[in-house]
Amino acid sequence: MPTRYPEIILKKHQGKYDWWEVVEPVRVRCELSPYGRILISAGYTTDFASVPQAFWGLVPPHGKTANACVVHDFLYEKKPLKASRKEVDLFWRKLLRESGVKPWQVWLMYGYVRALGWVNWRKF
């Protein structure tokens, strides 16, 4: 059964521990795009915030952070826009805030991504 997050319908990925798959294509708001939206295709997979399970009490990868994290992962992996890593991270931070994530959690997540996100940015 799919899990519904604010705009994106996901289901548990078969075969990858704690990964999720987009069920149907979805257009989501993205101010980095000249069109104001991006399309995330069905089948796209994400682990949300890449938070080790031991830290889920501090920064849960599901819930309020989920929608923003799917968008961030998609922008990192697919790079559909001419945006820098910093621009993508700042947009993600804004999405986290708009999603009602606690300010200290936003700070912690954003700091982590700014410090270590270059690894994934280069990988894709």
C-alpha positions in Angstrom: 0.0 0.0 0.0 1.5 3.4 -1.0 2.3 5.9 1.7 1.1 9.5 0.9 3.4 12.4 1.8 2.2 15.9 1.1 2.6 15.7 -2.7 4.4 12.5 -3.5 3.0 9.0 -3.3 5.6 6.4 -2.4 5.8 2.7 -1.7 8.5 0.7 0.0 11.1 -0.4 -2.5 11.5 -4.1 -3.0 15.0 -5.2 -2.3 16.6 -2.1 -0.8 16.4 -1.7 2.9 14.6 1.5 3.9 14.4 2.9 0.3 11.2 4.1 -1.2 9.9 4.4 -4.8 7.8 7.1 -6.4 4.5 5.4 -7.5 3.3 7.9 -10.0 5.0 10.9 -11.8 4.5 14.1 -9.9 5.2 17.8 -10.6 6.5 19.6 -7.6 7.2 23.2 -6.9 10.8 24.2 -7.5 11.9 27.8 -7.6 15.2 26.8 -9.1 13.5 25.8 -12.3 12.6 28.5 -14.9 9.2 26.9 -15.1 8.6 26.9 -11.3 8.2 23.1 -11.2 10.1 19.9 -11.8 8.8 16.4 -12.8 9.8 13.5 -10.6 9.2 10.3 -12.6 7.5 7.2 -11.4 10.1 4.6 -10.3 12.5 7.2 -8.8 14.0 5.8 -5.6 15.0 7.6 -2.5 16.1 6.9 1.1 14.9 10.4 2.1 17.5 12.0 4.3 20.2 9.2 4.4 20.1 9.3 8.2 21.6 6.3 10.0 18.9 4.5 12.0 20.7 5.2 15.3 20.0 9.0 14.8 16.3 8.8 13.7 15.4 10.1 17.2 17.2 13.3 16.4 16.5 13.6 12.7 13.7 11.3 11.5 14.0 10.7 7.8 10.3 10.3 7.4 7.3 12.5 8.2 7.8 16.3 7.8 11.2 16.0 6.2 10.1 13.4 3.5 8.8 15.6 0.7 11.7 18.0 0.9 14.2 15.1 1.0 12.7 13.4 -2.1 13.0 16.7 -4.1 16.6 17.2 -2.8 17.6 13.7 -3.6 16.2 14.0 -7.1 18.0 17.3 -7.7 21.3 15.9 -6.5 21.0 12.6 -8.5 19.4 13.7 -11.7 20.6 17.3 -11.9 17.8 18.4 -14.2 18.6 22.1 -13.7 21.6 24.4 -14.1 21.8 24.9 -10.3 24.8 24.7 -8.1 25.0 22.3 -5.1 24.7 25.3 -2.8 21.6 26.5 -4.5 20.0 23.0 -4.3 20.9 22.8 -0.6 19.5 26.3 0.2 16.3 25.4 -1.6 16.1 22.2 0.4 16.6 24.1 3.6 13.7 26.4 2.6 11.5 23.4 1.9 12.3 21.8 5.3 11.4 25.1 7.0 8.1 25.3 5.0 7.3 21.7 6.0 7.4 22.6 9.7 10.6 20.9 10.6 12.0 22.2 13.8 14.6 24.9 13.3 17.4 23.0 15.1 16.7 19.9 13.0 16.8 22.1 9.8 20.2 23.5 11.0 21.6 20.0 11.8 20.4 18.5 8.5 21.6 21.5 6.4 25.0 21.6 8.1 25.5 17.9 7.5 24.6 18.2 3.8 26.8 21.2 3.3 29.7 19.4 5.0 29.4 16.0 3.3 27.0 16.4 0.4 29.8 16.9 -2.1 30.4 13.1 -2.0 27.0 12.4 -3.4 26.9 15.4 -5.7 30.1 14.2 -7.4 28.9 10.5 -7.4 26.0 11.2 -9.7 
